[in-house]
């Protein structure tokens, strides 16, 4: 069955163009013109992915994103933003958006982002149905089960299993597979997101902040994913 995508965009010409291209790519699409309608639609029927404009009437994209994450929804969200709203893009990522595109963008770029986000979400669903544990990647008390796409921190009270979005998990696994290796934000965009367009480095920074908020007891003094000043980020060397 075709993946269902909700498009929330108040500009009619952009909305119609997105819908047309998604339908031609084989997706089932529902389109709405404002944030309130987007939330109502998600309440009635959960989508497989949202394409969400940041600036909309009734409720803006930030509020929609925040509300869905507060409900516990892990539905992938691709945020559409204007080039002049860098702060809002960062806020969108902080509130739970998985990726963003700056206007104007090409339809080929949008379709590539949609495909990548849906593929990661499918991996998460498949992992949830996996009946048995798989080989794990460990770094001290941190344990990652790649096939099940689960993360645990042994010894932490009341939270030995953590929940991550698909992109957060892929980023964490990439670090865990290369302990001690320093990656620039551009290298991480290439390896995890599959693109390295100038101006998207904040995507990496924000996802690392989200990982730290979930992994660390004190995110301001991280133990797992470390900042290497002037170079990038690394997973700590695995304890012996």
C-alpha atoms as an extended CHARMM CRD file, in Angstrom:
* protein
*
       240  EXT
         1         1  UNK       CA              0.0000000000        0.0000000000        0.0000000000  PROA      1               0.0000000000
         2         2  UNK       CA              1.2560000000        3.4660000000       -0.8770000000  PROA      2               0.0000000000
         3         3  UNK       CA              2.6540000000        5.6100000000        1.9230000000  PROA      3               0.0000000000
         4         4  UNK       CA              0.2880000000        8.3910000000        2.9810000000  PROA      4               0.0000000000
         5         5  UNK       CA              1.7120000000       11.9150000000        3.1160000000  PROA      5               0.0000000000
         6         6  UNK       CA              0.0220000000       14.9760000000        4.5880000000  PROA      6               0.0000000000
         7         7  UNK       CA              1.0120000000       18.2650000000        2.9430000000  PROA      7               0.0000000000
         8         8  UNK       CA              0.2700000000       21.4100000000        4.9590000000  PROA      8               0.0000000000
         9         9  UNK       CA              1.0310000000       24.5380000000        2.8980000000  PROA      9               0.0000000000
        10        10  UNK       CA             -1.0260000000       27.7360000000        2.6460000000  PROA      10              0.0000000000
        11        11  UNK       CA              0.3480000000       28.8800000000       -0.7310000000  PROA      11              0.0000000000
        12        12  UNK       CA             -1.9250000000       27.2420000000       -3.2830000000  PROA      12              0.0000000000
        13        13  UNK       CA              0.5500000000       27.0960000000       -6.1750000000  PROA      13              0.0000000000
        14        14  UNK       CA              3.2840000000       25.5030000000       -4.0480000000  PROA      14              0.0000000000
        15        15  UNK       CA              0.8400000000       23.1070000000       -2.3900000000  PROA      15              0.0000000000
        16        16  UNK       CA             -0.5970000000       21.9440000000       -5.7210000000  PROA      16              0.0000000000
        17        17  UNK       CA              2.8660000000       21.4380000000       -7.2040000000  PROA      17              0.0000000000
        18        18  UNK       CA              4.0110000000       19.3720000000       -4.2180000000  PROA      18              0.0000000000
        19        19  UNK       CA              0.8570000000       17.2610000000       -4.2840000000  PROA      19              0.0000000000
        20        20  UNK       CA              1.1710000000       16.6320000000       -8.0230000000  PROA      20              0.0000000000
        21        21  UNK       CA              4.7840000000       15.5010000000       -7.7590000000  PROA      21              0.0000000000
        22        22  UNK       CA              4.1630000000       13.2770000000       -4.7540000000  PROA      22              0.0000000000
        23        23  UNK       CA              1.1950000000       11.6330000000       -6.4450000000  PROA      23              0.0000000000
        24        24  UNK       CA              3.2030000000       11.0600000000       -9.6050000000  PROA      24              0.0000000000
        25        25  UNK       CA              5.8460000000        9.3890000000       -7.4300000000  PROA      25              0.0000000000
        26        26  UNK       CA              3.2140000000        6.9260000000       -6.2160000000  PROA      26              0.0000000000
        27        27  UNK       CA              2.3010000000        8.3520000000       -2.8100000000  PROA      27              0.0000000000
        28        28  UNK       CA             -1.1960000000        8.8600000000       -1.4260000000  PROA      28              0.0000000000
        29        29  UNK       CA             -1.5140000000       12.5380000000       -0.5230000000  PROA      29              0.0000000000
        30        30  UNK       CA             -3.8400000000       14.6850000000        1.5780000000  PROA      30              0.0000000000
        31        31  UNK       CA             -3.4040000000       18.4650000000        1.4090000000  PROA      31              0.0000000000
        32        32  UNK       CA             -4.5060000000       21.1640000000        3.8440000000  PROA      32              0.0000000000
        33        33  UNK       CA             -3.9640000000       24.9290000000        3.9640000000  PROA      33              0.0000000000
        34        34  UNK       CA             -3.2830000000       25.6730000000        7.6410000000  PROA      34              0.0000000000
        35        35  UNK       CA             -1.8520000000       24.2440000000       10.8300000000  PROA      35              0.0000000000
        36        36  UNK       CA             -5.1710000000       23.6600000000       12.5790000000  PROA      36              0.0000000000
        37        37  UNK       CA             -6.4080000000       21.5680000000        9.6720000000  PROA      37              0.0000000000
        38        38  UNK       CA             -3.1300000000       19.6270000000        9.7370000000  PROA      38              0.0000000000
        39        39  UNK       CA             -3.6040000000       18.6980000000       13.4120000000  PROA      39              0.0000000000
        40        40  UNK       CA             -7.2550000000       17.7740000000       12.8160000000  PROA      40              0.0000000000
        41        41  UNK       CA             -6.2540000000       15.5690000000        9.9010000000  PROA      41              0.0000000000
        42        42  UNK       CA             -3.5670000000       13.8230000000       11.9460000000  PROA      42              0.0000000000
        43        43  UNK       CA             -6.0720000000       13.2170000000       14.7260000000  PROA      43              0.0000000000
        44        44  UNK       CA             -8.4800000000       11.6030000000       12.2860000000  PROA      44              0.0000000000
        45        45  UNK       CA             -5.8230000000        9.6130000000       10.4290000000  PROA      45              0.0000000000
        46        46  UNK       CA             -2.1260000000        9.3560000000       11.2070000000  PROA      46              0.0000000000
        47        47  UNK       CA              0.0510000000        9.8970000000        8.1520000000  PROA      47              0.0000000000
        48        48  UNK       CA              3.3120000000        8.1750000000        7.2930000000  PROA      48              0.0000000000
        49        49  UNK       CA              5.0210000000       11.5550000000        6.7730000000  PROA      49              0.0000000000
        50        50  UNK       CA              4.2210000000       15.2630000000        7.0120000000  PROA      50              0.0000000000
        51        51  UNK       CA              5.4290000000       17.9770000000        4.6700000000  PROA      51              0.0000000000
        52        52  UNK       CA              4.8310000000       20.9910000000        6.8640000000  PROA      52              0.0000000000
        53        53  UNK       CA              5.2150000000       24.6550000000        5.9410000000  PROA      53              0.0000000000
        54        54  UNK       CA              6.6220000000       26.7500000000        8.7500000000  PROA      54              0.0000000000
        55        55  UNK       CA              4.5460000000       29.9040000000        8.1430000000  PROA      55              0.0000000000
        56        56  UNK       CA              0.8290000000       29.0700000000        8.0750000000  PROA      56              0.0000000000
        57        57  UNK       CA             -2.3850000000       30.6480000000        9.3940000000  PROA      57              0.0000000000
        58        58  UNK       CA             -4.2970000000       29.3240000000       12.4270000000  PROA      58              0.0000000000
        59        59  UNK       CA             -1.2710000000       27.4080000000       13.7340000000  PROA      59              0.0000000000
        60        60  UNK       CA              2.2240000000       27.7060000000       12.3060000000  PROA      60              0.0000000000
        61        61  UNK       CA              4.4610000000       24.7450000000       11.5550000000  PROA      61              0.0000000000
        62        62  UNK       CA              6.3420000000       25.0670000000       14.8200000000  PROA      62              0.0000000000
        63        63  UNK       CA              3.1470000000       24.7070000000       16.8590000000  PROA      63              0.0000000000
        64        64  UNK       CA              1.9700000000       21.7450000000       14.7970000000  PROA      64              0.0000000000
        65        65  UNK       CA              5.3130000000       20.0130000000       15.2050000000  PROA      65              0.0000000000
        66        66  UNK       CA              5.3590000000       20.6880000000       18.9520000000  PROA      66              0.0000000000
        67        67  UNK       CA              1.7990000000       19.4160000000       19.3980000000  PROA      67              0.0000000000
        68        68  UNK       CA              2.4190000000       16.1820000000       17.5010000000  PROA      68              0.0000000000
        69        69  UNK       CA              5.6020000000       15.3960000000       19.4120000000  PROA      69              0.0000000000
        70        70  UNK       CA              3.8010000000       16.1350000000       22.6850000000  PROA      70              0.0000000000
        71        71  UNK       CA              1.2910000000       13.4430000000       21.7050000000  PROA      71              0.0000000000
        72        72  UNK       CA              4.1510000000       10.9900000000       21.3480000000  PROA      72              0.0000000000
        73        73  UNK       CA              3.9080000000       10.8770000000       17.5620000000  PROA      73              0.0000000000
        74        74  UNK       CA              7.2000000000        9.9280000000       15.8780000000  PROA      74              0.0000000000
        75        75  UNK       CA              5.8540000000       10.5880000000       12.3760000000  PROA      75              0.0000000000
        76        76  UNK       CA              8.6590000000       11.9770000000       10.1830000000  PROA      76              0.0000000000
        77        77  UNK       CA              8.2810000000       15.7210000000        9.5720000000  PROA      77              0.0000000000
        78        78  UNK       CA              9.8690000000       17.6000000000        6.6770000000  PROA      78              0.0000000000
        79        79  UNK       CA              9.6630000000       21.3320000000        7.3900000000  PROA      79              0.0000000000
        80        80  UNK       CA              9.4990000000       23.8840000000        4.5780000000  PROA      80              0.0000000000
        81        81  UNK       CA             11.0300000000       27.2570000000        5.4440000000  PROA      81              0.0000000000
        82        82  UNK       CA             11.9820000000       30.5830000000        3.9270000000  PROA      82              0.0000000000
        83        83  UNK       CA             15.7040000000       31.3230000000        3.5790000000  PROA      83              0.0000000000
        84        84  UNK       CA             15.3830000000       34.3480000000        5.8520000000  PROA      84              0.0000000000
        85        85  UNK       CA             14.1280000000       32.3710000000        8.8530000000  PROA      85              0.0000000000
        86        86  UNK       CA             17.2310000000       30.5110000000       10.0400000000  PROA      86              0.0000000000
        87        87  UNK       CA             16.2430000000       30.8600000000       13.6830000000  PROA      87              0.0000000000
        88        88  UNK       CA             12.8260000000       29.3570000000       12.9780000000  PROA      88              0.0000000000
        89        89  UNK       CA             14.4660000000       26.4530000000       11.1210000000  PROA      89              0.0000000000
        90        90  UNK       CA             16.5830000000       25.7070000000       14.1690000000  PROA      90              0.0000000000
        91        91  UNK       CA             13.5450000000       25.9810000000       16.4390000000  PROA      91              0.0000000000
        92        92  UNK       CA             11.6570000000       23.5840000000       14.1860000000  PROA      92              0.0000000000
        93        93  UNK       CA             14.4140000000       21.0120000000       14.5060000000  PROA      93              0.0000000000
        94        94  UNK       CA             14.5810000000       21.5220000000       18.2580000000  PROA      94              0.0000000000
        95        95  UNK       CA             10.8320000000       20.8870000000       18.5010000000  PROA      95              0.0000000000
        96        96  UNK       CA             11.1190000000       17.5860000000       16.6420000000  PROA      96              0.0000000000
        97        97  UNK       CA             11.2100000000       18.1590000000       12.8800000000  PROA      97              0.0000000000
        98        98  UNK       CA             13.4010000000       15.5590000000       11.1730000000  PROA      98              0.0000000000
        99        99  UNK       CA             14.5850000000       17.6520000000        8.2450000000  PROA      99              0.0000000000
       100       100  UNK       CA             13.9090000000       20.9080000000        6.4430000000  PROA      100             0.0000000000
       101       101  UNK       CA             14.0170000000       22.4250000000        2.9660000000  PROA      101             0.0000000000
       102       102  UNK       CA             14.5660000000       26.1070000000        2.2960000000  PROA      102             0.0000000000
       103       103  UNK       CA             12.3800000000       27.7910000000       -0.3110000000  PROA      103             0.0000000000
       104       104  UNK       CA             12.7620000000       27.8500000000       -3.2230000000  PROA      104             0.0000000000
       105       105  UNK       CA             13.5810000000       24.1640000000       -3.6470000000  PROA      105             0.0000000000
       106       106  UNK       CA             13.4470000000       21.6780000000       -6.4880000000  PROA      106             0.0000000000
       107       107  UNK       CA             10.8470000000       18.9320000000       -6.6010000000  PROA      107             0.0000000000
       108       108  UNK       CA             13.6410000000       16.3970000000       -7.1430000000  PROA      108             0.0000000000
       109       109  UNK       CA             15.1890000000       17.5130000000       -3.8480000000  PROA      109             0.0000000000
       110       110  UNK       CA             11.8800000000       17.2700000000       -2.0080000000  PROA      110             0.0000000000
       111       111  UNK       CA             11.2040000000       13.7820000000       -3.3710000000  PROA      111             0.0000000000
       112       112  UNK       CA             14.6740000000       12.6300000000       -2.3410000000  PROA      112             0.0000000000
       113       113  UNK       CA             14.1620000000       13.8930000000        1.2140000000  PROA      113             0.0000000000
       114       114  UNK       CA             10.7120000000       12.2870000000        1.4140000000  PROA      114             0.0000000000
       115       115  UNK       CA             12.0590000000        8.9540000000        0.2020000000  PROA      115             0.0000000000
       116       116  UNK       CA             14.9210000000        8.9970000000        2.7170000000  PROA      116             0.0000000000
       117       117  UNK       CA             12.6490000000        9.8550000000        5.6690000000  PROA      117             0.0000000000
       118       118  UNK       CA             10.1150000000        7.1750000000        4.7510000000  PROA      118             0.0000000000
       119       119  UNK       CA             12.8690000000        4.5840000000        4.3700000000  PROA      119             0.0000000000
       120       120  UNK       CA             14.1620000000        5.3120000000        7.8700000000  PROA      120             0.0000000000
       121       121  UNK       CA             10.6580000000        5.1670000000        9.3180000000  PROA      121             0.0000000000
       122       122  UNK       CA             10.1060000000        1.7920000000        7.6630000000  PROA      122             0.0000000000
       123       123  UNK       CA             13.3100000000        0.4840000000        9.2470000000  PROA      123             0.0000000000
       124       124  UNK       CA             11.9930000000        1.5390000000       12.6530000000  PROA      124             0.0000000000
       125       125  UNK       CA              8.6820000000       -0.2430000000       12.0800000000  PROA      125             0.0000000000
       126       126  UNK       CA             10.4220000000       -3.3880000000       10.8550000000  PROA      126             0.0000000000
       127       127  UNK       CA             12.7370000000       -3.3660000000       13.8530000000  PROA      127             0.0000000000
       128       128  UNK       CA              9.8030000000       -3.1150000000       16.2390000000  PROA      128             0.0000000000
       129       129  UNK       CA              8.4770000000       -6.3880000000       14.8290000000  PROA      129             0.0000000000
       130       130  UNK       CA             11.8300000000       -8.1790000000       15.1730000000  PROA      130             0.0000000000
       131       131  UNK       CA             11.2280000000      -11.0820000000       17.6030000000  PROA      131             0.0000000000
       132       132  UNK       CA             14.7440000000      -11.5570000000       18.9330000000  PROA      132             0.0000000000
       133       133  UNK       CA             17.6830000000       -9.3370000000       19.9250000000  PROA      133             0.0000000000
       134       134  UNK       CA             20.4670000000       -8.9120000000       17.3900000000  PROA      134             0.0000000000
       135       135  UNK       CA             24.1800000000       -8.2930000000       17.7000000000  PROA      135             0.0000000000
       136       136  UNK       CA             24.7340000000       -5.0550000000       19.5560000000  PROA      136             0.0000000000
       137       137  UNK       CA             27.1610000000       -2.1430000000       19.4240000000  PROA      137             0.0000000000
       138       138  UNK       CA             28.4240000000       -1.2000000000       22.8870000000  PROA      138             0.0000000000
       139       139  UNK       CA             30.2640000000        1.7390000000       24.3680000000  PROA      139             0.0000000000
       140       140  UNK       CA             30.4850000000        1.2480000000       28.0990000000  PROA      140             0.0000000000
       141       141  UNK       CA             26.9560000000        1.3070000000       29.5120000000  PROA      141             0.0000000000
       142       142  UNK       CA             25.5320000000        2.4120000000       26.1440000000  PROA      142             0.0000000000
       143       143  UNK       CA             24.1520000000       -0.4480000000       24.0480000000  PROA      143             0.0000000000
       144       144  UNK       CA             22.6840000000       -0.1450000000       20.5370000000  PROA      144             0.0000000000
       145       145  UNK       CA             20.7920000000       -2.9540000000       18.7910000000  PROA      145             0.0000000000
       146       146  UNK       CA             20.9520000000       -2.0180000000       15.0760000000  PROA      146             0.0000000000
       147       147  UNK       CA             18.4200000000       -4.5370000000       13.7230000000  PROA      147             0.0000000000
       148       148  UNK       CA             15.8870000000       -3.8060000000       16.4560000000  PROA      148             0.0000000000
       149       149  UNK       CA             16.8690000000       -0.1300000000       16.3050000000  PROA      149             0.0000000000
       150       150  UNK       CA             16.8720000000        0.0870000000       20.0870000000  PROA      150             0.0000000000
       151       151  UNK       CA             19.1190000000        2.0020000000       22.4700000000  PROA      151             0.0000000000
       152       152  UNK       CA             19.6880000000        1.2010000000       26.1270000000  PROA      152             0.0000000000
       153       153  UNK       CA             21.8060000000        2.7110000000       28.8740000000  PROA      153             0.0000000000
       154       154  UNK       CA             22.3870000000        0.0340000000       31.4820000000  PROA      154             0.0000000000
       155       155  UNK       CA             22.2540000000        1.0970000000       35.0870000000  PROA      155             0.0000000000
       156       156  UNK       CA             20.0990000000        4.1770000000       34.5450000000  PROA      156             0.0000000000
       157       157  UNK       CA             17.0600000000        4.1910000000       36.7890000000  PROA      157             0.0000000000
       158       158  UNK       CA             13.6170000000        3.9460000000       35.1680000000  PROA      158             0.0000000000
       159       159  UNK       CA             14.9350000000        4.5380000000       31.6500000000  PROA      159             0.0000000000
       160       160  UNK       CA             17.0120000000        1.6390000000       30.3790000000  PROA      160             0.0000000000
       161       161  UNK       CA             15.3510000000        1.8080000000       26.9390000000  PROA      161             0.0000000000
       162       162  UNK       CA             15.2810000000        5.1040000000       25.0460000000  PROA      162             0.0000000000
       163       163  UNK       CA             13.1240000000        6.2900000000       22.1560000000  PROA      163             0.0000000000
       164       164  UNK       CA             14.6450000000        7.9950000000       19.1100000000  PROA      164             0.0000000000
       165       165  UNK       CA             13.4280000000        9.2380000000       15.7630000000  PROA      165             0.0000000000
       166       166  UNK       CA             14.7940000000        7.4300000000       12.7090000000  PROA      166             0.0000000000
       167       167  UNK       CA             17.3710000000       10.1310000000       11.9370000000  PROA      167             0.0000000000
       168       168  UNK       CA             18.4790000000       10.4110000000       15.5540000000  PROA      168             0.0000000000
       169       169  UNK       CA             19.0740000000        6.6650000000       15.6490000000  PROA      169             0.0000000000
       170       170  UNK       CA             21.0390000000        6.6520000000       12.3760000000  PROA      170             0.0000000000
       171       171  UNK       CA             23.2290000000        9.4930000000       13.6100000000  PROA      171             0.0000000000
       172       172  UNK       CA             23.9040000000        7.7860000000       16.9340000000  PROA      172             0.0000000000
       173       173  UNK       CA             24.7110000000        4.4650000000       15.2520000000  PROA      173             0.0000000000
       174       174  UNK       CA             27.1330000000        6.1820000000       12.8810000000  PROA      174             0.0000000000
       175       175  UNK       CA             29.0040000000        7.6550000000       15.8360000000  PROA      175             0.0000000000
       176       176  UNK       CA             28.9330000000        4.3660000000       17.7490000000  PROA      176             0.0000000000
       177       177  UNK       CA             30.3640000000        2.4560000000       14.7920000000  PROA      177             0.0000000000
       178       178  UNK       CA             33.3560000000        4.8450000000       14.7210000000  PROA      178             0.0000000000
       179       179  UNK       CA             34.3180000000        5.5820000000       18.3590000000  PROA      179             0.0000000000
       180       180  UNK       CA             37.0030000000        8.2350000000       18.6720000000  PROA      180             0.0000000000
       181       181  UNK       CA             36.6580000000        9.3310000000       15.0300000000  PROA      181             0.0000000000
       182       182  UNK       CA             36.0630000000       13.0590000000       14.5860000000  PROA      182             0.0000000000
       183       183  UNK       CA             33.4330000000       14.0040000000       11.9940000000  PROA      183             0.0000000000
       184       184  UNK       CA             32.7250000000       17.4780000000       10.6690000000  PROA      184             0.0000000000
       185       185  UNK       CA             29.1040000000       18.4990000000       10.2480000000  PROA      185             0.0000000000
       186       186  UNK       CA             29.4890000000       18.2780000000        6.4600000000  PROA      186             0.0000000000
       187       187  UNK       CA             30.7990000000       14.7210000000        6.7420000000  PROA      187             0.0000000000
       188       188  UNK       CA             27.8590000000       13.7830000000        8.9520000000  PROA      188             0.0000000000
       189       189  UNK       CA             25.4040000000       15.2910000000        6.4680000000  PROA      189             0.0000000000
       190       190  UNK       CA             26.9710000000       13.1560000000        3.7320000000  PROA      190             0.0000000000
       191       191  UNK       CA             27.0490000000        9.9580000000        5.7940000000  PROA      191             0.0000000000
       192       192  UNK       CA             23.6880000000       10.1230000000        7.5820000000  PROA      192             0.0000000000
       193       193  UNK       CA             21.4150000000       12.5040000000        5.6730000000  PROA      193             0.0000000000
       194       194  UNK       CA             22.8690000000       11.7690000000        2.2560000000  PROA      194             0.0000000000
       195       195  UNK       CA             23.4930000000       15.3890000000        1.2530000000  PROA      195             0.0000000000
       196       196  UNK       CA             25.8660000000       18.2020000000        2.1640000000  PROA      196             0.0000000000
       197       197  UNK       CA             24.2610000000       21.3820000000        0.8850000000  PROA      197             0.0000000000
       198       198  UNK       CA             25.6760000000       24.5890000000        2.2900000000  PROA      198             0.0000000000
       199       199  UNK       CA             23.5240000000       26.0560000000        5.0190000000  PROA      199             0.0000000000
       200       200  UNK       CA             22.1700000000       22.7790000000        6.4030000000  PROA      200             0.0000000000
       201       201  UNK       CA             24.8660000000       22.2620000000        9.0570000000  PROA      201             0.0000000000
       202       202  UNK       CA             22.4200000000       23.3920000000       11.7730000000  PROA      202             0.0000000000
       203       203  UNK       CA             20.4820000000       20.1910000000       11.0880000000  PROA      203             0.0000000000
       204       204  UNK       CA             23.4250000000       18.2000000000       12.4400000000  PROA      204             0.0000000000
       205       205  UNK       CA             23.9630000000       20.4410000000       15.4610000000  PROA      205             0.0000000000
       206       206  UNK       CA             20.3260000000       20.2790000000       16.4540000000  PROA      206             0.0000000000
       207       207  UNK       CA             20.1020000000       16.5040000000       16.1410000000  PROA      207             0.0000000000
       208       208  UNK       CA             23.2290000000       16.1260000000       18.2660000000  PROA      208             0.0000000000
       209       209  UNK       CA             21.6210000000       18.3580000000       20.9090000000  PROA      209             0.0000000000
       210       210  UNK       CA             18.5440000000       16.1410000000       20.8240000000  PROA      210             0.0000000000
       211       211  UNK       CA             20.6690000000       13.0100000000       21.1940000000  PROA      211             0.0000000000
       212       212  UNK       CA             22.4410000000       14.5060000000       24.1930000000  PROA      212             0.0000000000
       213       213  UNK       CA             19.1460000000       15.4760000000       25.7980000000  PROA      213             0.0000000000
       214       214  UNK       CA             18.0470000000       11.8340000000       25.6460000000  PROA      214             0.0000000000
       215       215  UNK       CA             21.3610000000       10.1140000000       26.3640000000  PROA      215             0.0000000000
       216       216  UNK       CA             22.9870000000       12.3230000000       28.9480000000  PROA      216             0.0000000000
       217       217  UNK       CA             22.1290000000       12.8530000000       32.5780000000  PROA      217             0.0000000000
       218       218  UNK       CA             23.7970000000       16.2710000000       32.1590000000  PROA      218             0.0000000000
       219       219  UNK       CA             23.5330000000       17.3270000000       28.4710000000  PROA      219             0.0000000000
       220       220  UNK       CA             25.7480000000       20.3720000000       29.1110000000  PROA      220             0.0000000000
       221       221  UNK       CA             28.5770000000       18.0240000000       30.0880000000  PROA      221             0.0000000000
       222       222  UNK       CA             28.1690000000       15.1130000000       27.6670000000  PROA      222             0.0000000000
       223       223  UNK       CA             29.9500000000       11.7980000000       28.1360000000  PROA      223             0.0000000000
       224       224  UNK       CA             29.0290000000       10.0100000000       24.9180000000  PROA      224             0.0000000000
       225       225  UNK       CA             29.0170000000       12.4440000000       21.9570000000  PROA      225             0.0000000000
       226       226  UNK       CA             31.7670000000       14.9950000000       22.4410000000  PROA      226             0.0000000000
       227       227  UNK       CA             32.4770000000       18.3180000000       20.7360000000  PROA      227             0.0000000000
       228       228  UNK       CA             35.9610000000       18.6760000000       19.2610000000  PROA      228             0.0000000000
       229       229  UNK       CA             36.4960000000       22.4110000000       19.0610000000  PROA      229             0.0000000000
       230       230  UNK       CA             37.1050000000       23.6380000000       15.5170000000  PROA      230             0.0000000000
       231       231  UNK       CA             36.7580000000       20.1450000000       14.0300000000  PROA      231             0.0000000000
       232       232  UNK       CA             33.3570000000       18.5950000000       14.7440000000  PROA      232             0.0000000000
       233       233  UNK       CA             32.0330000000       15.8070000000       16.9280000000  PROA      233             0.0000000000
       234       234  UNK       CA             32.9880000000       12.2910000000       17.9950000000  PROA      234             0.0000000000
       235       235  UNK       CA             31.7300000000        9.3750000000       20.0340000000  PROA      235             0.0000000000
       236       236  UNK       CA             33.9790000000        8.8340000000       23.0440000000  PROA      236             0.0000000000
       237       237  UNK       CA             36.5290000000        6.0370000000       22.7390000000  PROA      237             0.0000000000
       238       238  UNK       CA             34.9660000000        2.7790000000       23.8870000000  PROA      238             0.0000000000
       239       239  UNK       CA             36.0200000000        2.0110000000       27.4880000000  PROA      239             0.0000000000
       240       240  UNK       CA             38.3040000000       -1.0110000000       27.8110000000  PROA      240             0.0000000000
